Amino acid sequence: MKQFVCQVTTLEALTAAVYRVVLTLPEPIEFLAGQYIQVVMGEQDKRAFSIASCPSRTTTLELHIGATAENPYAMEVITKMREEGTVTIEAPLGSAWLRDDSERPLILIAGGTGFSYTWSILQAHLRSSSMRPVTLYWGARQPQDLYLDEQLRELAATQERFHYRPVVEQVPAVWDGAQGLVHEAVMAEQEALDKADIYVAGRFEMVRVIRDAFQTRGLPSDQLYGDALAFI
């Protein structure tokens, strides 16, 4: 893990509350699918964001940052990037990366911009030769919050090993997906959680609920991955 001063080469809104950021590093780095960076705001103020990019030896990193005025943790980072055009990061970090030596099916669970964590893992898996099936559950309040929904539906239509299940709490009149909380959809549709490797990212409260609920369904703790698990 090193510090890098990065150029902010892309900062664009994907929704009213989500930004796509591309950082250009001064030298190439290698990272694993599912790792994250920390933006250094101060010596004792470092803020974590998942890497959305597919792993490669690269000089660019893509982030998806959910930021609103009510969320200063992220909005202050977006403001700094916009005003200064550079940012200092620490990378790569995290131990909840994709275990590609397993033969178990993959279940990816994302809440909101926790999707960026699962997006990196999904891209890496689909570019590999592994034929393990992978199912992505992406939960949000409403359909418009699922900012890559159309792309994921198209990907699922062309990739036999990939299944996509969008889950929203507020369902419109016409909706082709699940309704409710994302972990409830997983539990309703996946009967053998103990036979899968599960990767999860989202708010700490969501991850805690998933950990506790899935353990009662027999999921071994060493088959559940998520960096939030170290803090709850």
N, C-alpha and C positions, 0 to 999 in steps of 0.2 A: 504494500500500500504506500503510495507516494502522493505528494501534493503537486498540482499542476495549475498554472494560470491559463485559463481557456478563453478563447474568443467566442462570443455568443453570435453565431452566424445565422441562426434562425430563431425567431420568437413569434409564433403565430397562434391565433385563437382557433381551437378546434370546436369549442362551444363557448357559451357565455362565461363558463367557469373553468375551462380546461385549456391549457396552453401546450403546444408542441415546441420544444426547445431542442436545438442542435448546437452542441458545443464542439469546437475544434481545439484539439490538444496540441501542445508544442512538440510532442513525439508520440509514436505509436504505443498503444498499450494492448494487453491481452486481458480478457475477462471471461467469466463463465456465465452461461444463461441463468438469470435469476439473481445476479449480484447487483449492488447498488453503489451510489456515490454519496459523499457528503459535501454540501456546499459550505464553505468556511465563511461565516458571517463575522466571526470574531474568534479569539483564542479559545474561549469557552462556549462558543455558539456555533455548532455545526449541525446542518439540517440534511436529513437523509431523503433521497429520492431514488427509486428503482431505475435501472437502465432498461430502456425499451428496445434498444438495438439488438439485432441478432449478433451473437459473438463472432468476432474475427479480430485479427490484428489490425487495429484501426486507429486513425487520428480523429475520429468523430464519434460522439455519443449522443443518442437521442433520449430525451426525457419527456414524459407526459406529466404535467404539474397541474393539479387542481388547486385553484387559487381564487378566493373572493375577498372582499373587504372584511368579512367576518372571520377570515382565516389568515391572520397576520403571519403565521409560521411560513406559509407558502407565498403569500402576496408580497411580503417584504423581499423575498428572493427574486420574484418576477420584476419588481420595481428596480432592484439593484441591477439586474441583467439589462433591463431596458435603458436605464440611465447611464450606466458605466460601460456597457458593451463587453466587459470581461468579468470573469468570476474565478475565484480560486476553489478548486475541488480536491478532495481526497478520494482515491480510487485505485483498484476496486475493493469493495468491502462486501461482507456477508458470507454466510455458510449454507444458505438454503438454495444452492444451485441445483440444476438438473442432474440427477444421477442417471447417467445413460448406460450404466452397466446392469441395471435391473431389467427383468423381463415382464414385470407387472404392468397392467394398463395404467395410463396416466389420467388423473382428474385434476384439472386446473380450476381454481375458484378465485374470482376477483370481485372486489367491491369497489365501484367507482374507478379512480385512477390507479388502484391496485392492479388494474388490467395491464399496466406497463410491465410489471413483473412477469405475468403469465404470457404476455406477447413475446417477450424475449425467449422464454422457454419453448413456446409453441413454434416459433420460427426455427429455432435450433433443432427441435425434434423433427419437423417436417423436412428439413434439409439433410437429415441423417438417413442412413439406410435402414434404421429400425422400423419394423412394421407394427410396433405396439400401438394399439388404439389410444387416442387421446380425446378427451371430452373437456371442453371449456364451458364453464358456467360463469356468466358475467352479470352481476347484479347492479341495479341502479334504481333511482326513484321513478324515472319515466324514460320512455324510449329514446328521446332526443339526447339523453345523457350518454348513450352507448355510441360514442363518436366514430367507431369503426364497424358498426353493426353490418352495414351493407357489404363491406369488404370481407368480413368474417363469414357471412352467409354464402358469398361467392366462393370463398376458399373451401368451405365445407361441401359445396356442391361438386368440387373437382378433386377433393382429396378423400379417398375412401376411408382412410384411417382416422380422419378428423370429424368430430361431431361438435356442434355449437349450440348452446342453450342460453339464449338471453332471458334474463329474469327481471321483471320490473314490479315495483310496488303499486304504482298508479297505472292501471291498464286502460288504454284507449278503446274505442268501440271496436276497432279492428286490430288484432294483435296476434302475431304468430310466434308465441313464446310462452314462458311460464309466468305465473303471477305470485307475488309474495316476496319472502326473504330468500336470498340465494341459497343458504344452507338448507332451508326446508325443501327447496326444489331438488337439491342433491339427494337428500335423504329419502324423498318420495320416489326418485327414479333409479337410484343406485342401491341394489340389494346387498351387494357383497363389497362393502367398503374395505374390509380387511384383505381383499385380494388386489387392491390398487395402491399406487403411490399417489399421494395427494399433495398438491402445492397450493398455498393460499396466501393472498395479500389483500389488505384493506385496513380499515380502522382496527385498532387494537381490540375494541369491544367485540367486533365481528369475529376476529380470529379467536378470541377467548371462547365465545359461544360455540364456534365450530369445533375447536379442540375438545371441549367438554362433551358436546353432543355426539361427536363421532367416536369418542372413546367408549361411550355407553353402547355404541353399536359394534364394538369389537375391533376398532382400528388400532393397531399397535402404534405406540408413540413414535417409533422410528420409521414409520411410513407416512408421517405428516411433516411437511416442510414449510417453513415460513420464518423469516427473520424476526417477526414480531413475537414468536413463541419464546424467545430468549428474554423478553421483557414483561411477560404476563404470568 
